[in-house]
C-alpha cells in the first residue's frame, strides 16, 4: 500500500479531527513535501533499537573526532553542526540534529519516530516515486523490553509490515546464531534479504550470508552489498556466534563490487552499487577512499544523524557516504538520476520523523498494540519521577549513565562503577515518570548480569586505555565500536589525541590517587568474558529496585573526565 499527497493530507485532517496532537502551522503541512527526482530512490533507516513507539532522543554534545576525523562530519555538535549545514536555531531541524535546548525544544516539537508514523512517511514517499528500495541498516531487533522478551519477533513483524526489503546486522546477532538463522528461514524467506559479505565460517571460510543482491528499479540494475558490524564477536560475548568470523574484509568487498559491476552469466552488470553498512561512519569514510566502484554507502552503527552525504574521492571515482541516525528518528531518501549506465545526479534528504506531523498508520498501529498487549501492565509500572533530563549519548558519561552508575555503587557498596558505552536508550524530560519500560530501554540485552570484582589500580588503567584506544585510535579500522566506558566514583583525565597507552591519567577517588597495586571494589554490568556468564542479577532488577527506593531523581553532577588537548574541537560543545 502507498499513500498519495492528497491521501496524506486527508489523513492529517482526520487525525486532527480525532483530537490527536498534530502540529498546525502552515509550514508543517509542507515539511514532508519532497519532489521526486531521477529514476531510482533508496529509502534507508538504521539503528532503531526496537523503538516501536514515538520517543525523545537527545543528540550528543561530545562527539570528538581525532586525526583526519577532527572538525568534520560526523564529528560536529551543537552550534558548529547548525552552522555547517545552515540550520536555523530553534528550528525543527536544530532539534532533530542537535542537543541544543533539548528539553524545551522537545516540548515544543513533540516526540519523534515510532513505526506507525514511519510507515506513513514510507508510504507517502513510495507513492510519489516510481522505483524504490527500503533498506534497514541493522540494530533493529534489540533495545526494548518487548524485543528482548519476544527474541526480536515484535520488530521482525514490524519490518515485514513496513516493507523492508534488504537488511544487515549487528546487535541482532546477540540473540544467537540459531535465532538469526531461524528468522531468515521462516520470517524473511521470500520477503527480506539479509546481506553480509564480511561474515564467514571459522572452519572453511564459507559465507554465512548472501553477500549481495541485484535488483532492477525502473529498468536500472542496482546492486546492494551487505556489511555487518565487523567486530561483533569482540564487542559482545563470543558464545552468541561461536562458529562465525567477522571483519572489514576490504579485499573481498572490492572483488564483489567489481563482480556486480561486470555482471555474469549473461546478466547485465549493475549501474548503481550500494553498500548497506554497519561499520560506523569513520570506517565507511576510510573504506570509500580505498575501495572503488561503490557509488553509495548507506551507513549505520555510530548513530550519527548526518544531514548531507560526504563525497569521498578514490582511485576510480567517488562515493557518497551517509549515516542515518538512530531510534527511528530519521528516514534517509536518496534519489538518483541514472543515465547512460551511471549516476548523473542525485538529491539527498535525511528526514526527521516528527510524530505530530505524521498521522499513525492504522495497520502498523494495530500490530504494535497487539505485540505490546501482553506486557502493557508490567511496562507501565511507575518506578520514580525525574526532575532532571535523562539521556544517554556522547563519548563520555551522560545523565542516564550517571544514574545507572550511582545505582550500581549504592546497591553493591562499590567504590567504583563501570557502565558500557552504549549509544542506545531513550531520553526522559524533566517531570516525566521513569517506568519499567524506560528502565528496559536502557538495559535490554541478552547478557545483563551485574558483576562485582576486586580490581587493581593498574588493571583499571590498562582497561581504560584499551577502551579509549578503541574510541580514539586515529586509524578508523582500529575503532571497535561503542563510546568510552562510563565511570562512577573515580575521576580521571583523558587526552584523546595522545598515543596509545598514554591517554588516561590522574585517576582519583575523591582526593586520593588510585594506587597501581591496590585493589578496589568495582561494580559493572554486561560482562563480555565467559567467566561471568552466569554471575549476578540482571541489571534491570537492580536499577528498578534503586529507583523504587529513590522515588524522585534529582539533577546530579556528571562524572566527566578532564579533557586534554581538545580546545577548539568542534565535536565538543
N, C-alpha and C positions, 0 to 999 in steps of 0.2 A: 504494500500500500504506500502511496505517496501523497503529498499534501501541497496543493497549489497555493499561490499567494492569496487568492480570493478565499479559499477554504481556511487558510491560516488566520486571516483577519476575522472571518466568521467565528472561528474557534476562540479567538481572543475576546470577541464580543460576548459569546456565550459564557465564557469563564467569568468575565466581569459581571454579567447579569446574575450569575450564580453566587456572587459575593466573594469570589476569590481575590486575593490581594495582588492584582496586576497593576503595573505602573501605567500612567495615563498621559504622560507628556507627549506632545506631537512627535518629538524626535525618537521616542521609544518605539513608535509604530514602524519606523523605518530602520531600526537598529540592525535587523537581520536581512535587509534588502541587499543582496549580493548578486549583481548582474552576472549571468552566465558568461563564460569566456572560453574560447577554444573548443576542443572536441573531446578531451579526456579530463575527468575530475577524480581526484583522490581525496577521500574523507578519512581523517585519522584522529584517533584518541588513544591515550595511553595512561598507564599508572592510575587507574580509577580506584584501586584498592578497595573494591567491593562496596563502594558507596552508592547504594541504590536510591537514597533519598537526598533531597537538597540539603546543603550544609554550608558552613563557613570554613574557609581555609586561608590562613594568612601566609603570604609570601615572605621570603627571608629578608632580614636587614643585614645579614652577614653571609656573603657568598663569594669568598675570596678566590681570585684567580692568581696563579703563580706562573713564573716563566713567561712563555708566549701567550698564556691564557689570561694574564693580568689586564684589567681595564678594557675588556672586550666581551661581547656576548659569549656565554651566558652569565658572565661574572659582572653584572651590573645590577645595582639595587637602588630602591628609593628614587630620589630626585635625579640621580645620574641615569637611571633607566628611563624615566619620563622624558628627560631632555634628549636622549639618544633616539628615541622613537617618536618624538613630537607629540606626546600625550599631554593634555591639559591637566593641571592639578585639579583634584576634586571631581574628576570625571569618572564615568563608569569604567573606562579603560585603566585609569590610575588605580582604582580599587581592585580591579581584577588582577593586574600585573605587579602591584607593589604592596608593601606593608603599611604605607603612609596612612595615618589617621584611621587605622583599620576598624576599630570598634564603632566609631562614628559613621564611617562610610558603609559598614556592614548594615547598620540600622537604616541607612538611607536607601541603599540599593538592594537589600534583601539577600536571601540565601542564593547559592549557586549550585549548578549541577543537578543531579537527580536523573535517573534513567528515563523516567516518564517525560521529562522536559527535553532531555537529549533526543529522545525518539521523535518528538515533534519537530525539532530542528533538522534532524537527519531526513525525515520525510519531506519537509519543505525544500531542502536543498536538492534532494534527488529528483523531486518533481520538476525542478527548474533546469536540471542538467540531463543531457541525453544519455551519457555513458559515464558510470562512476563505479568506484570500488570503495567499500568501507573496511578499513584496516584497524586492528586492535594491537597496540604495541606491548601488551602483557601487563603483569601485576594486576590482574583482573579478579582472580578467584580468592584473594587474601586481603584482610583488612577490616572485617566486621565480625560481629558475633554470629550472624546467620550464615555467613560464608564458612566460618570455622565449623559450626555445628552441622552444616549440610555438606561439608567437604567440597565447597565451591559450587554446589548444584544450583543454588539460587542465582548466582552470577552466570552460570552456563545457560540456564533457561533465558535469562535476560539478554545475553549475547545473541542467542538464536532469534529471539523476537525482534531485537534491534536491527538484525540483518547483517551482522558481522560476517565478512567473507574470508578474511585471512587474519591469522594471529601468530605471534611468537610469545616467548615467556621468560619468567624469572621466578618471582615468589610463588607462582603457580606450581613450581616443581616441589615446593615444601610439603605438599600432600603426598609425595612419594611417587616413584616411577610407575608403580602399578596403577595408581589412581589416574595419572596422566594418560596412560595407555587406554584405560577403561573409557575415559571421556572421548578420546579420539576415535575409538572403535564404535562407541554406542551413540554418543550425542553429536559429535562433529561429522560423522561419516556422511558424505554427500552434501554437506552444508557449509562447514567451515574448515579451511585448510590450516593446519598448524605447521609452520615452516621454521626450520633452524638448521642452517648449513654447518654450524660450528659445534654440533654435538655428535659424538661417535661412541661406539662401544670400547671399553678398556682393552678387551682381548684382541680383536682383529681389526679394530678401527672402522667397523661398518657404520654407515649413517644410521642414526636413531630415528630421525625425522626427515621428511621430504625437504630438500634444501631450497627449492624454488618452484614457482608455478608460472605458467604463461596464460594470460587472459587476452581476449580480443575485445576492445572497447571502441565501438563505432568504427570497426574495421582496423583499428590500430593495435598491433600486438604489444602488450605491456607485460614485462616480466617483473615479478616480485620475488626477492630473495629474503629469507628469514635469518635473523641474527639474534639468538637468545643471549641472556646475560652471560658473559664469558667466565665469570668467577663464581658461579653458583655453588660448587662444592666447597669453596673456601669461605664464602660469606654465610653459609648455613651448614648444619650437620651433614657430614658425608653420607650418612646412612639413608638419606632420602633418595639419593641417586647413586648407589654404590657401584654400579656397573657402567656408568657413563662418564665420558671425558668431555670437558668444556674448554673452550679457548677462543681467542680472537680469530685465528685461522685466516690470516690475511692472504696467504698464497692460494688457499682453496677458494676464497672469495673471488680473487682475481680470475682464477680459472673458470668459475661458474659464470661470472659476469661476461667473460669472453665467449663462453659456450652459448649463453642465451642470446647474445648479440648475433652470433653466427647462424644460429638455428641448426637443426639436424634432422636427418631422416626425411628430407623434403619439406620440413616445416620452415616457415619464414622466421627469420631472426627478429628479436624484439627491437622495436623502435624507441621504446622507453624502458629503462631499467631502474627499478626502485629497490632500495634496501630498507626493509622494515626491521628496525634495530632496537635492541635494548642494551646498548653499550654504555650509554651516558654520553652527553654532548661533547665533552672534551675528547673522548676516544673517537667519536664519529668525525670530528674535525681533523684529527690526525689521519684517520683511515681514508678520508676523502682526498687527502693530499697525496696518498701513496697508491691507492687502488684506482685504476682507470676504468672508464666505461659505465660507471654508475651515475645516472642523471640526478637522482634524488635520494636522500637519506631521511626517512621519517623516523625520528629518534625518540627515545624514552629513557627511563631509569633515574635520571637526576632530577626529575620533576621541574625542570626549567620551562617556564612559560615564555617562549621567545617569539615576539610578535612578527618577526620577518626572517626569512631564510638567510643564513650566512653562505655566501658564494665562495667556494674553495676551488682554486686552480690546481690542476695536476698535469702530468706529462702529456696527456692527450685531450684535455678539455677542462670542464668544470663540473662541480657537483653542488647542488643545493642541499644544505644541511639544516634540518629543522628539529625542534623539540616542542612537544605539545602539552606541557604542563602535567597536571595530575588531578586526581579526585573527581573526575567528571566535570571540572570547571571549564574546560575548553574543548572545542571541536575544530580541528585544522581543516581548511579547504584549500587544496592546491589544484587550480585549473590550468591545464596545459593546452597550448596550441601546437599540435604536431603536424608538421608539413614536410613533405619530401623525405620522410624517414627519420626526422629529428625534431627536437623541441625548438620551435621558432620563438616562442614567447610564453610567459606564464603570469599568473596572478595568484597571490597567496594571502589568506587571512586566517589568523588564529582567533576564532570567535569565542568570546566568553559566553558561558551558558548561564544566563540570569533566569532564575525560576519564575520571577514575577513578570518577565517579558514573554515567556513561552508557556502556553497552556499545557497541562499534563496530557499526554497521550492516554486515552482511556484504556486501551488494551494493555499497555505496559503498566499502567497504574493498577489494574486488576491483578496482573501477575505479581507485582511487588506486594500488594496487600495479602495475596494468598500465600506467598512464600514466608511472609513475616508473621502471619496469623498464629502459628503455634507458639510463638515466643514473645508476643506483644507484652504480656503482663510482666514477665521477667525483665525484659529490656527497659520497661518504663519505670522501674524502681528508682526513686529519687534518693541518692546517697548523701548529697550535700548541695550547697549553693555556692557559687563562686562570686567574689567581689572583684576578682582580677580577670584580665584577658588571659586565657589559657590556650597556648598554641605550641606546635612542635614543627619547627622548620629553621634551618640555618646551620652553619658549620659547627656551632658550639651550643651550649645549654639554651634551651627555650623554657618558657614558664611551665608548660606541661611536664617537660622533662624534670624540672626542678621539683615539682610536686611529687613525682614518682620517686625521685632520689630521696626526698625528705621522708617519704613513707617507708622506703627500704631501710634507712638509717634508724628511724624511730622504732619500727616494728621488729627489727632484728638486732637492735642495740649495737650497730656497727659504727666505726669511726669514719669510714669512707664508703661511698656507694658508687657503683657504675651502672649506667643505663645505656643501651645500644644507641648508636647514632642513626636511628631510623628517621626517614623523611615523611612517613605516612602518619595519619591521625588527624582528626578534625579539630576545629577551633571552637572554643566556647567564649561567648561575650560576657562581660560583667553583668551580674544579675541573673544569669541563666542557671538552671538546675544541672548538676552533674548526675546523670542517670547511669544505670548499669550499662546501658548501650554505649554511652560515651567512654566508660572505662574500657569496654571491649574494643572500641575503635582505636584505642592506643596500645592494646596488648594482644590482640587476637592472632596468635601464632601457634604453630604445632610443636614448639619447644619452649614453653613458657616458664620453666622451673626457676624458682628463686634459689640462689646458691650463696652460702656464707663460707668464706675461706680466710685463712691466715696468709697474708702476702708480705714478703719483704719489700722494703722501700725500693731496692734496686730492681726488683721484679716489676713493681708498679711502673717505674720509669721506663723500663725496657718495653713493656706492653704499650704505654702511651706513645713512645717513639715509633713503634711499629704501626700503630693505628694512624698516627699523624702522617707518616710517610705514605700510607695508602690514600690519604686525602690530598696531600700537598706535593707529592712527587712531581717534578717538572715534566716528566715523561708520562703522558696520559695513559699509556699502555700499562703502567705500573700502579695506576689508581684503581683499587679493587672494590670500589663501591662504598656507600654509606658516608656519613659525616663523622666528625670526631665523637668518640665516646663521651657521654655526658657524665660529669663528675660532681659528686656531692661530698662535702666535708673537707675537701682538700683544695687549696689554691695552687696555681702554678703559672708559669709564663710559657708562651708559645711563640716561636719565630718561624712562621710558615715558609719563608724563603731560605732558611738555613739548610745546610747539608743534612743528609740522613744521619740520625743519631745525635744531632745537636740542636734539635728544635725545642725540646722540653727542658725547663729549668725551674729553679726557685720553688720547689714543691714544699708546701707547708700545711700543717693542721693548726689553725689559729696562728699564733706567732712562732710555733715550734717547727723547725725544718724537719722534713721527713728523712729519717736516717736510713742509709742504704741497707744495713744489715738487721735493722729492727723489723719485727713483723707487726702487721696491722690487720684488724678485723674489717673485712671488706664484704659488703653485700652487693649482689648483682643478679641479673636475670637474663634469660635467653642464652644459655650456655651452648657453644658450638662443639666443644670437646665431648667425646663419647663417655668420658669418665663421669660426667654429671647427668647422664641421660635420664636417670630416674630419681634425681635428687630434688628435694624441696617441693613446696607447694606452688601452684600456678600463680603467677604474679597478679592476675586479676583478683584472686581471692584476697591477697594481702592488701592490694590497693583499695578494693571496695571496703574492706574492714577498717582501714585507716580513715577513709572518707566518712563512713558512718559515725565514727567517733568524733571527727572534727566538726561536722555539720556545716561549718562556714569556712570557705577557703579565702583567706585574705591575701592581698598582694605581698609578694616576697622578693627578696633581692636575688638576682641571678648570680650563680657562681661562675662568672666568666673568667677565662684566663687573661693575664696581662699580655697583650699582643705586642710583638716587637717587629719593627721594620715594615709596617703596613700603612704608614702615613701616606695619604693621597690615593690609596687604593679605592677604586670606585665600586668595589664589591663590599664595602664597609660603610654603612650609613651612620 
